[in-house]
Amino acid sequence: MRRGGFVIAVVVGVVLGLTLPRWRTSRALGNAREAMKSKDCAGVLSSLDGIEGGSEASFVHEARAFCLVQLKQWAQARVESTAALQLDSSSQALDFRFVASRELGDRAAAEQDLDRLFSLGRDSTSLRLLRATWRAQRSEWKAAIEDCDVVLAKEPKNLDALNVRAHAWHGLGNWERAYLDSAAQTAIAPTVVGLRDAADLAIPLRRLDEADAHLAAALALAPDDVDSLVLRCRLGVVHFEAPDAGATVVERGVKVCERAVQVAPESCATHRRLGRLLKEQGRFTDALVCGWRRPVRSR
């Protein structure tokens, strides 16, 4: 009887030794999944502490990676997401590793994962826009435009995509398309900088009335904006150079440039433009003084 009891005890011990770790793992995974539903990352990481996961190892690493991203522990998040991807290359951990690499400033690794996300069909306007921005920063203008086109086909009023595409068109030397995207931005959300940029692009395209309108809107928002006033002086000279320009155009240009000189006394170009207009009015002495006046540096 004693020997039989001993054997039974050994068998029970072996069974428990084999089943308890599995039970513990199963319970931990269940607790982690429940915590994941409520995005309780402290609960997830606590449940998975010391758990390898067996056949569920990919989930264990992925869940840890998810929570570490939420906690902004980027280096460890990248380690866990890489471990998950080694077990399942299509795991959502790819998203987490991309975010971790980006936040760690590892642009090369982030771009590799971004390309993999696209190859897996995980497309989104935010990812497209990010890739467009990175491509534009490397002067890959055409590729940046292609990504922006996709974004704008879905979201025609996406200001960031319009801005990136405008810069890309500018980089390609296509002033007309750059202007159209810049003007579209100001129509959606007018800002002083945006309106001024649109005017700056409109001037060489001889869209002078549109340049006037953009600068008027910019100065309505910020009447003393130095750059807008200087640009308006430049526009005044361009108006004067038109074949049908009359005395009224010159007079208006003089007033605009005098105001610009007041707010930007250090601008040599503005002094020269004012002098040119004064000469046209026959004010030769004033024009000479203006032309030779040493610009005053602002303090």
Disulfide bonds with the S-S distance in Angstrom:
Cys233-Cys257 2.03
